């Protein structure tokens, strides 16, 4: 017998989805940001997984915010950055781009690494791999002395063109104290662009000790569990290796949500999705077109992250987003959040400022006694008092102020949805909007209307969908290496041999995690561009001629034209993947349609609105808005002119009109 537990640590709640003998159980606890493992261990105890029978296999798949929070809060490890002579300011200078082009007095950002922690040394290569300056014994001794003086927790090594020849980086690594966390660019990101490679290597060193320590404490807390960790690319990796590749965890939780959204889409027959994950602190928006969209041009805070990650847009709008009135008398919502402590005013934990959650409660869309299945009763009086402060400043009634808070929050999220669709030339009317996260169902109809979309999906377990995604995500690796030159000057056998040198170490690493070699699917691809371009497109690889034609076609589809220019090869990429665990969603019951358990008054609705318990709905049942649908971990507001049909999996399929 085996049990599988998916865990998603969020800013406000830590979510759990337990799969045991074909049955799914969900759970939530408040997060413990100071020690994230504490909330996980509490959930393990609540689900009685610390009392499993002897011989039961316990697998935990975890999405963690530890790496993300370390970067966002500037609480990473004290790190030394080692590079070639003359390049010590590489991370501070960056691409010399200005965030505000016309601001003559822009805000000055602190350098990622203090100047005295940027060490310069020998071991410089030319672009063709020739040695320009050797790495001497004196260089290594100077580095050792500097490290002894600075006493860092981690070291990032990024030498020019180390993706062509990594011997100098390896010599530096071997010369340094072995108790340091060492991040080497030729391992973390063996690609061109020294700034992006250096920044990614530094981020990996910066968060690595924090992630390693956290995962060790978690493993000690649940020694009976085999723990794997979600990566930003939507695949999982063994926890013992995750710490070494911590930079791959920066979008760990959101990637789980997208993995689950894709899985849900397949279950209900919709493969083209626009998703939004609205939690307590932020909202993540992404596009799923059959497969997850990955990018190597992502950012965290102001830093580029060049490792593959799910392509998404994140804004500071969530259930805990704080409302305020600025000096000009205008209402503002977010990006500041009430977080888990003290949380929204209605949580009764000392919060006094109005949030989106308080506004939903005041308007009747959240039921005080139905939150978390009744385990946490919301304080309506506290919500009214908090929103009332905003109302007085705007000279409005509390209900009008609450409605304004929701409209503004919705507009922020609608803009993010347009960024991922309209601004990329994709018509959102041809997609289905998938909402999840604890707060998503309350806003799904309003957001679909804002984009003139006719279809939406509220998945089963929508309030803990990222945790469900941990269970349905594949074990995976994303590998890459720069190999440049005009495509037609290469030959297919040579490139196949280069792919083989990239693939074999990845297969061996996955085998060490217990994955059978024959179960691993290999998907090679190439990054191509026209000669003279700075950016590239990723193209599936079969042969040189196939790749060139596919590049021309994709360039024309995305940019509206193709050019009569030579095609240039930039990078080789390989995705290694083992099929995910087969999770079967429990079919909802058939029989008499579920009836509302109460009728309530909602602001702006003339007649009492029915409230349904989602667990009582049956397959094929159709509900017409306005209505509220409550469940343990979330609530769905079905707006007027919308109807919802209950799919056999329990998902709600929404249609407008």
C-alpha positions in Angstrom: 0.0 0.0 0.0 1.2 3.5 -0.7 0.0 7.1 0.0 1.0 10.2 -1.9 0.8 13.7 -0.4 0.9 16.9 -2.5 1.9 20.0 -0.5 1.9 23.6 -1.7 3.2 26.2 0.7 1.7 29.6 0.0 2.0 33.0 1.6 -1.2 32.6 3.6 -2.2 28.9 3.6 -0.3 25.6 3.2 -2.4 23.2 1.1 -2.5 19.4 1.2 -4.0 16.8 -1.2 -3.7 13.2 -0.1 -4.2 10.3 -2.5 -4.8 7.0 -0.8 -6.4 3.9 -2.3 -8.1 5.9 -5.0 -9.5 8.4 -2.6 -8.5 12.1 -2.5 -8.6 14.1 0.8 -7.8 17.8 1.0 -6.7 19.9 3.9 -5.4 23.4 4.7 -3.5 25.0 7.5 -2.2 28.5 8.0 1.4 28.9 6.8 4.2 29.5 9.1 6.6 31.8 7.1 9.3 31.8 9.7 9.6 28.0 9.6 7.6 26.7 6.6 8.2 23.1 7.6 6.2 23.6 10.8 2.9 24.0 8.9 3.7 20.9 6.8 4.4 18.8 9.9 1.1 20.0 11.4 -0.7 19.0 8.3 1.0 15.6 8.3 -0.2 15.1 11.9 -3.7 16.4 11.1 -4.0 13.8 8.3 -2.6 11.1 10.7 0.2 10.4 8.3 2.6 10.1 11.2 0.6 7.0 12.2 0.9 5.0 9.0 0.9 1.2 9.3 4.4 -0.4 9.0 5.2 -1.2 5.3 3.2 1.7 3.9 5.1 3.6 1.3 4.8 7.4 1.9 5.6 9.8 -0.9 5.5 13.5 -0.5 5.7 15.9 -3.5 6.3 19.5 -2.3 6.1 22.9 -3.9 8.0 25.4 -1.8 8.2 29.1 -1.5 11.5 29.1 0.4 13.6 30.0 -2.6 11.2 32.7 -3.8 10.8 34.3 -0.4 14.6 34.4 0.2 15.0 36.4 -3.0 11.9 38.7 -2.6 12.8 39.5 1.0 16.5 39.8 0.4 17.2 37.1 3.0 19.5 34.9 0.9 22.8 33.5 2.0 25.8 35.8 2.2 27.5 35.0 -1.2 30.8 35.7 -2.9 30.8 36.1 -6.6 33.9 34.9 -8.5 34.6 35.9 -12.1 37.4 36.9 -14.5 39.5 40.0 -14.1 37.9 43.2 -15.1 34.3 41.7 -14.8 33.7 42.2 -11.1 30.9 44.7 -11.8 29.1 42.3 -14.2 26.0 41.8 -12.0 25.7 45.5 -11.0 26.0 46.8 -14.6 23.8 44.2 -16.1 22.4 45.1 -19.5 22.5 48.9 -18.7 18.8 49.1 -19.3 16.6 51.6 -17.4 13.4 50.5 -15.9 11.9 54.0 -16.4 13.2 55.4 -19.7 12.2 59.0 -19.2 12.8 59.3 -15.4 15.9 61.6 -15.0 16.2 60.6 -11.3 15.5 56.9 -11.3 15.5 54.9 -8.1 19.0 53.4 -7.6 18.9 49.6 -7.0 21.5 48.1 -4.6 23.9 45.8 -6.4 23.1 42.1 -6.0 26.5 41.4 -4.5 28.6 44.0 -2.5 31.7 45.1 -4.4 34.0 43.7 -1.8 32.3 40.3 -2.3 33.0 40.2 -6.0 36.4 38.5 -6.6 38.3 38.6 -9.9 40.7 35.9 -11.0 42.4 34.3 -14.0 41.2 31.4 -16.2 39.8 33.5 -19.0 38.7 31.9 -22.3 38.1 33.4 -25.7 34.8 32.9 -27.6 36.3 30.0 -29.5 37.5 28.3 -26.3 41.2 29.4 -26.5 42.9 30.2 -23.2 43.6 33.9 -23.0 44.7 34.0 -19.4 45.6 30.9 -17.4 44.4 30.1 -13.9 47.6 30.0 -11.7 48.3 28.6 -8.3 48.7 32.1 -7.1 45.2 32.9 -8.3 43.8 30.0 -6.3 45.7 31.0 -3.2 44.4 34.6 -3.4 40.9 33.2 -3.7 41.3 31.0 -0.7 42.6 33.9 1.4 39.8 36.2 0.3 37.2 33.5 1.2 38.8 33.0 4.6 38.6 36.8 5.2 35.0 37.3 4.0 33.5 34.1 5.6 30.6 33.7 3.1 27.9 31.0 3.3 28.0 30.4 -0.4 30.1 31.0 -3.5 29.0 31.6 -7.2 31.6 30.9 -9.9 31.0 32.4 -13.3 33.9 32.6 -15.8 33.6 33.8 -19.4 32.7 31.1 -21.9 32.8 28.3 -19.2 30.1 26.5 -21.2 32.8 25.7 -23.8 35.4 24.5 -21.2 34.6 24.1 -17.5 38.1 23.1 -16.3 38.9 26.4 -14.7 35.6 26.6 -12.8 36.1 23.1 -11.5 39.7 23.9 -10.4 38.3 26.9 -8.4 35.5 24.7 -6.9 38.0 22.1 -5.8 40.3 24.7 -4.2 37.6 26.2 -1.9 36.5 24.8 1.5 34.1 22.0 1.0 31.7 23.2 3.7 30.7 26.1 1.5 27.7 25.9 -0.9 29.3 26.3 -4.3 27.3 27.2 -7.4 29.2 26.7 -10.7 27.9 28.4 -13.9 29.0 25.6 -16.1 26.7 23.3 -14.2 23.8 25.6 -13.3 23.4 27.2 -16.8 26.0 26.2 -19.5 24.7 28.9 -21.9 25.9 32.1 -23.5 25.0 35.6 -22.1 27.4 36.1 -19.2 25.1 38.5 -17.3 22.1 36.2 -17.3 24.3 33.2 -16.6 26.1 35.0 -13.8 22.8 36.2 -12.2 21.3 32.7 -12.3 24.4 31.2 -10.8 24.4 33.8 -8.1 20.7 33.3 -7.3 21.3 29.5 -7.1 24.1 30.2 -4.5 22.1 32.8 -2.7 19.1 30.6 -2.0 20.8 27.2 -2.0 21.8 27.0 1.7 18.3 28.2 2.7 16.7 25.5 0.6 19.1 22.8 1.6 18.6 23.5 5.3 14.8 23.7 5.0 14.6 20.4 3.1 16.8 18.7 5.6 14.6 19.9 8.5 11.5 18.7 6.6 13.1 15.3 5.9 14.0 15.0 9.6 10.4 15.8 10.5 9.0 13.1 8.3 11.8 10.5 8.0 9.3 7.9 6.8 8.5 9.9 3.6 10.3 9.9 0.3 10.2 13.6 -0.7 10.4 15.1 -4.1 10.2 18.8 -5.0 8.4 20.6 -7.8 10.6 22.6 -10.1 9.8 25.9 -11.9 9.5 24.0 -15.2 6.6 21.8 -14.0 8.5 18.6 -13.3 9.7 17.1 -10.0 13.1 16.3 -8.7 14.4 14.3 -5.6 14.7 16.5 -2.5 18.3 15.5 -2.0 19.2 17.1 -5.4 16.8 20.0 -5.2 19.0 22.0 -2.8 21.9 21.9 -5.3 19.7 23.3 -8.0 17.7 25.7 -5.8 17.3 28.3 -8.6 15.0 25.8 -10.3 12.5 26.2 -7.5 11.7 29.9 -7.8 8.2 29.2 -9.3 7.7 25.8 -7.6 4.2 26.3 -6.3 2.7 28.1 -9.3 4.2 25.4 -11.6 2.2 22.8 -9.6 -1.0 24.8 -10.3 -0.4 24.8 -14.1 0.4 21.0 -14.1 -3.0 20.4 -12.4 -4.8 22.8 -14.8 -3.4 21.0 -17.8 -4.5 17.7 -16.2 -8.0 19.0 -15.5 -8.3 20.4 -19.0 -7.5 16.9 -20.4 -10.2 15.4 -18.2 -12.9 17.7 -19.4 -11.8 17.9 -23.0 -10.3 21.5 -23.1 -6.7 21.8 -24.0 -6.5 25.5 -24.7 -6.7 27.3 -21.3 -6.1 30.7 -19.8 -5.4 30.2 -16.1 -5.4 32.3 -13.0 -4.4 31.2 -9.6 -5.7 33.6 -7.0 -4.3 33.0 -3.6 -4.0 35.1 -0.5 -1.1 37.2 -1.6 -0.8 37.2 -5.3 -2.4 36.0 -8.6 -0.5 34.0 -11.2 -1.7 34.1 -14.8 -0.6 31.7 -17.6 -1.5 30.2 -20.9 -1.7 26.4 -21.5 -2.0 25.3 -25.1 -1.9 21.5 -24.8 1.5 21.7 -23.1 2.9 24.0 -20.4 4.6 27.1 -21.9 8.2 27.4 -20.7 10.4 30.5 -20.9 14.1 31.0 -20.2 13.6 34.8 -20.0 11.8 34.8 -16.6 12.4 37.3 -13.8 12.1 37.2 -10.0 12.2 40.6 -8.4 14.4 42.6 -10.7 16.7 39.7 -11.5 16.7 37.7 -14.8 16.4 33.9 -14.3 17.5 32.1 -17.4 16.7 28.5 -16.4 13.5 27.1 -17.9 10.4 28.0 -15.9 6.6 28.1 -16.6 5.8 31.3 -18.5 3.5 33.3 -16.3 2.6 36.8 -15.2 2.3 37.5 -11.5 0.7 40.5 -9.8 0.1 41.5 -6.2 -3.6 40.9 -6.1 -5.0 38.2 -3.9 -7.6 37.6 -1.2 -5.4 39.2 1.4 -4.6 42.3 -0.8 -5.0 45.4 1.3 -7.3 48.3 0.3 -6.3 51.9 0.9 -7.1 55.4 -0.1 -4.2 57.4 -1.4 -3.3 61.1 -0.9 -5.4 62.0 -3.9 -8.5 60.3 -2.6 -8.3 57.4 -5.0 -9.0 53.8 -4.0 -6.0 51.4 -4.2 -5.9 47.6 -3.9 -2.6 45.8 -3.4 0.1 45.0 -3.9 0.6 45.0 -0.1 -1.0 42.0 1.5 -2.2 41.1 5.0 -0.4 37.7 4.6 -1.1 34.9 7.1 -0.4 37.0 10.2 -2.5 38.9 11.0 -4.4 38.1 7.8 -7.7 39.8 6.7 -9.7 41.5 9.4 -12.4 38.9 9.2 -9.9 36.1 10.3 -10.1 37.6 13.8 -6.3 37.5 14.3 -5.8 41.2 14.9 -6.0 42.5 11.3 -7.6 45.9 11.1 -7.2 46.9 7.4 -9.7 46.0 4.7 -8.8 43.3 2.2 -10.5 41.7 -0.8 -11.6 38.8 1.4 -13.3 41.3 3.7 -15.1 42.9 0.8 -16.3 39.5 -0.5 -17.6 38.7 3.0 -19.4 42.0 3.4 -21.2 41.6 0.1 -22.3 38.1 1.2 -20.3 36.2 -1.3 -18.4 34.4 1.4 -20.5 32.6 4.0 -19.1 33.1 7.6 -19.8 29.6 8.7 -18.8 27.8 5.5 -15.1 28.9 5.5 -12.7 25.9 5.7 -15.7 23.7 6.2 -16.7 25.6 9.3 -13.4 25.1 11.0 -12.8 28.8 10.8 -15.7 31.1 11.4 -15.3 34.5 9.7 -15.9 37.7 11.7 -18.4 39.8 9.7 -18.4 42.7 12.2 -14.6 43.0 11.8 -14.9 43.0 8.0 -17.6 45.7 8.1 -15.5 47.8 10.4 -12.4 47.5 8.2 -14.2 48.3 5.0 -16.1 51.0 6.8 -12.8 52.9 7.3 -12.4 52.9 3.5 -16.0 53.9 3.0 -15.8 56.9 5.2 -12.7 58.2 3.3 -14.6 57.8 0.0 -17.9 59.1 1.4 -19.6 55.8 0.3 -21.6 53.1 2.1 -19.6 50.1 3.3 -21.3 47.9 0.6 -20.4 50.4 -2.2 -16.8 50.6 -0.9 -16.6 46.8 -0.9 -18.0 46.6 -4.5 -15.3 49.1 -5.5 -12.6 47.1 -3.9 -13.7 44.0 -5.9 -14.0 46.0 -9.2 -10.5 47.3 -8.8 -9.0 44.0 -7.9 -10.8 42.4 -10.9 -9.3 45.0 -13.2 -5.8 44.3 -12.0 -6.3 40.6 -12.7 -8.0 41.2 -16.1 -5.0 43.3 -17.2 -2.7 40.4 -16.3 -4.9 38.0 -18.3 -4.6 40.4 -21.3 -0.8 40.5 -21.0 -0.8 36.7 -21.4 -3.3 36.6 -24.3 -4.2 39.7 -26.2 -0.8 41.3 -26.0 0.6 38.0 -27.5 -1.8 38.0 -30.4 -4.1 35.3 -28.9 -7.8 35.8 -28.8 -9.0 34.9 -25.3 -12.5 34.3 -26.6 -11.2 31.0 -28.1 -9.9 29.8 -24.7 -11.5 28.5 -21.5 -10.7 30.5 -18.3 -9.6 28.2 -15.5 -9.8 29.6 -12.0 -8.2 28.1 -8.9 -6.6 29.1 -5.7 -8.6 29.8 -2.5 -10.1 33.0 -3.9 -10.3 32.3 -7.6 -13.9 31.1 -7.8 -15.3 34.3 -6.3 -13.9 36.3 -9.3 -14.0 33.9 -12.3 -17.3 35.2 -13.9 -16.3 38.8 -13.6 -12.9 38.2 -15.2 -14.4 36.1 -18.0 -16.8 38.9 -18.8 -14.0 41.4 -18.8 -12.3 39.5 -21.6 -15.6 38.6 -23.3 -14.9 34.9 -22.7 -17.8 32.5 -22.9 -16.4 29.5 -21.1 -14.8 28.9 -17.7 -13.8 26.0 -15.6 -13.7 25.8 -11.8 -11.8 22.6 -11.2 -12.6 20.1 -8.5 -10.3 20.8 -5.6 -9.8 24.3 -7.0 -8.8 25.8 -3.6 -5.9 23.4 -3.4 -5.2 22.8 -7.1 -1.5 23.6 -6.9 -1.2 20.8 -4.3 -3.1 18.4 -6.6 -0.6 19.4 -9.4 2.2 18.1 -7.3 0.6 14.6 -7.6 0.1 14.7 -11.4 3.4 16.3 -12.4 6.1 14.1 -14.1 9.6 13.5 -12.8 11.6 15.6 -15.2 14.9 17.4 -16.1 15.5 20.3 -18.4 19.0 20.4 -19.8 20.7 22.8 -22.1 24.0 23.9 -23.6 25.0 26.6 -26.0 26.2 25.5 -29.4 26.3 28.3 -31.9 26.8 28.8 -35.6 24.8 28.9 -38.8 22.4 26.0 -38.8 23.3 24.9 -42.4 27.0 24.7 -41.5 26.3 21.9 -39.1 25.4 18.3 -40.0 22.7 16.2 -38.4 25.0 13.4 -37.1 27.3 16.0 -35.4 24.3 17.6 -33.6 22.9 14.2 -32.7 26.2 13.4 -31.0 26.1 16.7 -29.1 22.6 15.9 -28.0 23.8 12.5 -26.7 26.5 14.2 -24.5 23.7 16.3 -23.0 21.2 13.5 -22.6 23.3 10.8 -21.0 24.2 12.6 -17.7 20.5 13.5 -17.4 19.4 9.9 -17.8 22.0 8.8 -15.2 20.8 11.4 -12.7 17.2 10.3 -13.0 18.3 6.7 -12.7 19.9 7.6 -9.4 16.5 8.8 -8.2 15.0 5.4 -8.9 13.5 6.1 -12.4 13.9 3.2 -14.9 15.8 4.4 -18.0 13.3 2.8 -20.3 10.5 4.9 -18.7 12.1 8.2 -19.5 10.9 10.1 -22.6 13.5 12.3 -24.4 12.4 15.4 -26.2 15.3 17.3 -27.9 14.9 20.9 -29.2 17.0 23.7 -30.6 16.9 27.5 -30.1 17.1 29.2 -33.4 17.1 32.8 -34.7 17.8 34.7 -37.9 21.4 35.9 -38.1 21.6 39.3 -36.5 18.7 38.8 -34.1 19.1 38.9 -30.3 16.2 36.6 -29.4 15.4 33.1 -30.4 12.5 30.6 -30.8 12.6 27.1 -29.4 11.9 24.4 -32.1 11.4 20.7 -31.7 14.4 18.8 -33.2 14.3 16.0 -35.8 16.8 17.2 -38.4 18.4 20.3 -39.7 16.0 20.8 -42.6 12.9 20.1 -40.4 14.1 22.5 -37.8 14.8 25.3 -40.3 11.4 25.0 -41.9 9.6 24.8 -38.5 11.5 28.0 -37.4 10.4 30.0 -40.4 6.8 28.9 -39.9 6.8 29.7 -36.2 8.5 33.1 -36.8 5.8 33.9 -39.3 3.0 32.8 -37.0 4.3 34.9 -34.1 5.6 38.0 -35.8 3.7 38.0 -39.1 6.6 37.5 -41.5 9.6 35.3 -42.4 13.0 36.7 -43.5 15.3 35.6 -46.3 18.2 35.4 -43.9 20.4 32.4 -42.7 19.1 30.6 -39.6 21.5 30.5 -36.6 21.7 27.8 -34.0 22.0 29.1 -30.4 21.3 26.4 -27.9 20.6 22.7 -27.7 17.9 21.7 -25.2 16.6 18.4 -23.9 13.6 17.6 -21.8 13.7 14.3 -19.9 10.4 13.1 -18.5 8.9 10.1 -16.8 5.1 9.8 -17.1 3.4 11.2 -13.9 1.6 9.1 -11.3 -1.8 8.1 -12.6 -4.3 9.9 -10.4 -8.0 9.1 -11.0 -10.5 11.8 -10.0 -13.4 10.3 -8.1 -16.5 10.4 -10.2 -19.3 12.5 -8.6 -22.4 10.7 -7.6 -25.5 10.4 -9.8 -29.1 10.7 -8.7 -31.3 13.5 -7.5 -29.9 17.0 -8.1 -28.5 18.6 -5.0 -30.7 21.3 -3.5 -29.6 24.6 -2.0 -29.2 24.4 1.8 -30.0 28.1 2.3 -30.9 31.3 0.4 -29.0 34.5 1.2 -29.2 38.2 0.4 -26.3 39.5 -1.9 -25.5 43.1 -2.5 -26.8 44.1 -6.0 -29.1 41.1 -6.3 -32.9 41.8 -5.9 -33.9 38.3 -4.9 -32.4 35.8 -2.4 -29.6 33.7 -3.9 -29.4 29.9 -3.5 -26.3 28.5 -1.8 -25.3 24.9 -2.8 -22.8 22.6 -1.1 -20.5 21.4 -3.9 -20.2 18.0 -2.3 -24.0 17.5 -2.7 -24.1 18.2 -6.5 -24.5 15.3 -8.9 -23.0 14.6 -12.3 -24.9 16.4 -15.1 -26.6 18.8 -12.7 -27.0 22.4 -14.1 -27.1 25.5 -11.9 -28.1 28.9 -13.0 -26.7 32.2 -11.7 -26.9 34.0 -9.4 -25.8 31.3 -7.0 -23.1 30.5 -4.5 -21.4 27.1 -4.4 -19.4 26.4 -1.2 -16.8 23.8 -0.4 -14.2 23.2 2.2 -11.4 25.2 0.7 -13.1 27.8 -1.6 -16.4 29.4 -2.8 -17.6 29.9 -6.3 -19.8 32.9 -7.1 -22.0 32.1 -10.2 -22.9 35.5 -11.5 -26.2 36.4 -13.3 -26.4 35.2 -16.9 -24.0 32.3 -16.2 -24.8 28.7 -15.8 -22.7 25.8 -14.4 -22.8 22.1 -15.4 -21.3 19.5 -13.1 -18.9 17.4 -15.0 -18.6 13.7 -14.1 -15.2 14.5 -12.5 -16.8 17.1 -10.2 -15.4 20.1 -12.2 -17.8 23.0 -12.8 -18.1 23.9 -16.5 -19.3 27.5 -16.7 -21.0 29.0 -19.8 -22.2 32.5 -20.3 -25.7 33.3 -21.6 
